[in-house]
Amino acid sequence: RLRCLLIVDLKRGKFDHADAGQMHLYLNYAQAHWTHPDENPPVGLILCSEQDDAVARYALDGLPNKVMAAEYR
């Protein structure tokens, strides 16, 4: 069990580095206001209609929050 909140952002367009920053903001808010003391930090999932693997890797690596991006059909 993860025992954490999962924040999902569904994008209609291509993944952009700004999407990572936006999700980081969401996760910081969720951790400050919605997370219980016995829970793990929230995790973010960005679902996009298109994804450039290089942009996603460089935008998401090194963030203090756990953020993942994936492409949907």
MOWO-V931351 format. One line per field, one symbol per residue. phi: phi as a letter, one per 20 degrees, with the letter a starting at -180 (. if undefined). A space follows every 50 residues. Layout:
BEGIN
phi: ???
END
This chain:
BEGIN
phi: .flbfddddededffcfffffffgfgffffffddeegeefffddcddcfb begffffffefnffeecccbedd
END
